[in-house]
Amino acid sequence: MVAAVGSYLDAKSHGGTWALRIDDLDPPRVAPGAVDSIFRCLEKFQMHWDGEVVFQSARTGAYQEALDQLRNRGLVYACACSRIEIGDAGLDGPVYPGTCRKGLPPGREARAWRVRTGDSAIEFVDLLQGRVRQNLDREIGDFVLFRADQVFAYHLACAVDDSAQGITHVVRGADLMASTPRQIYLQRLLRLPTPNYLHLPIALNAAGEKLSKQTLADPVEPDRAAVILADVLRFLKHSPPDEVSADGVSALWRWALENWRRDRLPDVVSAGAPAV
């Protein structure tokens, strides 16, 4: 909700539109009823999206076309490695060692498709966090675009969809900041425009973990929209007056849209959880 509110306010306060995209590429991880729950939650929070909702599960043809383009230019290659084998290479972290870069080992079959990363660093200026730099080859390695379970990778889908939707500004949580250089790299390879990026701090629990399903955080309660929205605004250093908070969701949005300023935002990558 922190990322949703921040992106909504940044778009609307600058006269822009706010797009809703459902990242449902990975069927086993899509919980039944989750999409309807998202819709109901946004409606309760009076967060009205612009245009049609884009479902990534309906966009696989566009991702295949992008992958084919890269394959025809020799920029991707088949990989037979499993996650266990990459770990057994003795590397510190998820850096891929390039095992299949020069061809599949004898007797092995392709499991995935990886993109070749160059040695030059990807650099961008985040609108909140400042200059960010990452050497993909040294810090990530050749990364997967099409997985062994026949699912297109998030980075490829985002690069393709941001361009297709005409996205000019991506506002999201700082937990995704390390993904941005990979998406920029793909944008350059596919000759797509690069949006501006703003990565908001993420809310943490008492143990310093991101509030999420994985850390068993409680879900947002739509029936407490006014209380939660006020808490999220305070988390983002936009504290509404008590009388505004008491007037409900509509009043909070009017105040927030009039007072939204990027230079007020906390620029730390993570912060403690709001009291909701």
N, C-alpha and C positions, 0 to 999 in steps of 0.2 A: 504493500500500500504506500510505503514511503516513495518508492520509485514511480508508482502510478500517479500519485498526487504531484510529485515534482515535475514529471514530464508533462502532465496536463496543464499545470500552471505556467510552465515555461513556454509551452506552445500557445496557449490562449492569451497570455499577457503580451505576446509579441505579434498578435494578430494572425497566428497560424492555425493549422488544423491538427487534430489529434487522432491518429490512426490506431485501430485495434487489430492486432494480428494474433492468431492462436497458433502457438508452436506445438503442433500435434503430430510431428513427424514420426515419433517413436510409439507405435500402437500399444505395446505392453505397458507403457508408463502413463497412458491416458486413462484416468479413472472415469468410470461411468458417471455421467451427470456433472462432470467438472465444468464443462463449457457453460451449461445452463446456470451453474452456481456462480461463475464469473459474471455472466450477464446480469443476474439478479443483484449481485454485490455492487456492480458499477451503477446500476439503476438506483439502488438505495442511497448511494453516495452522490447521486445526481451528476455522474461523470458521463457525459454524452459524447460518443465518438462520432467522427466525421466519415462519411462514405461507407462502403460495404466492409463487413468484417472479412479479413483474409485468413483462410485456413491453409496452413502449409501442407497438410495432407492432400490438398487438391492442386498443389503446385509442382508435383514431382516431375512433370514433363519439362518444366522450365529448368529445373535443377539438372535433369539428364542432358538437356541441350547445352548447358554451361559446362558440364563435365566432358561431354563429347568435344566441345570446342577446345578445351585444355588438352584432352587426349590427342586430338589431331595435330596439335602444335608441339607434342612431345613434352608437355609440362607436367604430366602425371604418369604414374607407373603402377603396375600391379604389385601387391605386397602379400606375402604368405605368412608373415609373422603374427603370432598370438601375443596377447598382453604378457603372458607368463614368460615367453621367450625374450621379449624386450626387457623385462625385469631382470632376467638371467644374464643380460649383457653386462651387469655390474655398474650400470650408470646411476648417477645421483640425480633422481628425478625422472620426469617423463620424456626426456630427450630421445628421439628415435635415432639409432646408430647408423641408419642407411643401409641395412642388411640387403634389401632387395633393390636398391637404387640402380644397380647395373644388370638386373635381370633376376628372375626367380631362381632359387637354388634347385639343383636337379631333383626331380621327383616331387616337387612341391607345387601346390595349386594356389591360385590367387584367392585371397580372403577379402582384400580391401583394395582401394585405390588411394594413393598418396600423391600430394603435390610436391614438387621439388622446390625447396626454399633456397634462395640465394644467400650469400654471405653478408650482404649489406643490411644495415639495420633499418627497421621501420620506425619512423618517428612521427608523432602528431602532437598538437597542442590541445589539451583538454580544456574546455571552457571554465572548469572549476579547479581541476587538479594540476594544471600547468603542463609542462613539457613531459612527454612520456616516450621512452625509447626502448626498443626490444630487438635483439638480434635473433631472428627466427631460427637460423641454422644452429646456433650455439645453445639457445635457451629452450627451443621447442623441437627442432628437427622437422623433417618432412612429415606433414600432418595429414590425417585421413580426411578424404572428401566423401567417400562412399564406404560404409562399414561392412564388416563381415556378415552382419545380420540383414543386409540389403536395405539399409536406411541411409539416406543422405545426411551428411554432417551438418550440424547447426550453423557452422561458419559459412559454408557454401550457400545454404538457404537464406541466411541473413543478407549476404552480399547481393544475391540475386533479387530478393524481395525489396530491400531498401531502394534499389534502383527502380524496380518496376512500380513501386508506390510513390516515387518522387520524394522520398524522405530527405530532408535537408538537415535535420537535427535529430540525433539519437540521444535521449536522456534516459539513463538507466543506472542500476546500482554499480558501485565500485567493484563488486565481486566479479563483474564481467570485463573489467578494464584490461586484464591480461589477454582477453580474447580479441580485443580491438585490432591489434597489429595484424593478426591473421586475416581478419575480415578486410582490412585495408589492402593487404597483400593480394588477396583474391580480387578485390575491386580493380586493382592496377592490372593484373593479368587479364581480366575480362574486359578491360577498358570501360569500366563503369565509374560514375562519379563517387567521390568520397564525401559523406556527410560531415557535419560538425558533431563533436562528441562532448557530452557532459556526464560525468560519472558521480552520482550522489553517494554520500556515506551510507553504509548499511547498518541496520539495527542489529545489535548483538544481545544475547542472553547473559546471565550472570557469569557463565563460564567462558565468555568471549567468543561464542559461536554464533554464526549468522542465524537469525530467526527464520526457520524454514521447516518443511515437513520432515527433512532428514534429522533435525534436532528436536523433533516432537513439539514444535511451537504450536500454540493454540491458533486455530484459524481466525481470520477477521470475522467479527460478528456484525453483519449488515444492519441489524436492528439497533446497534450502538453507533451508527454512522457519525452523528454529530460529535460524540465524545472522542471517537477514534480520529476523526479528521482534525479536531483541535489539537490532539496529542501529536499527530504527525506534523502539523504545522509548527508546533513548538520544537519538535525534533529537528526540523529544518531551519530553526532560528527565525521563524516568522510567528511570533507569539500573538495570537489574537486577544483583544481586550475581553474581559470577563463578560461584559454585556453582549458582545458579538457571539461568543460561544454559547451563551444562554438562548440566543435567538434561533439556533438550529443550523442545519446544513446550508440552506440557501444564503443565509447571512454570512456564514463563514466563507463561502466561495466568493461572495461580493467583496468582502474585506481582503481576502487573499489575492484576488486578481488585481485589486487596486494597489496592493502593497508589495507584490512579488518583486524581489531584486536578487539577482545572482550573487552580488557582492555580500549579501547577508548569509549565504549558505555556509555551513561548516565545511571546510575543505579537507578534513581528515577522511581517510579512506573508510574508517569504520568508527562507530560510536555506540554508546550504551543504548539499551532498549528503551523506547519511550514507555512511560507508565500508562498502559492502556487497560 
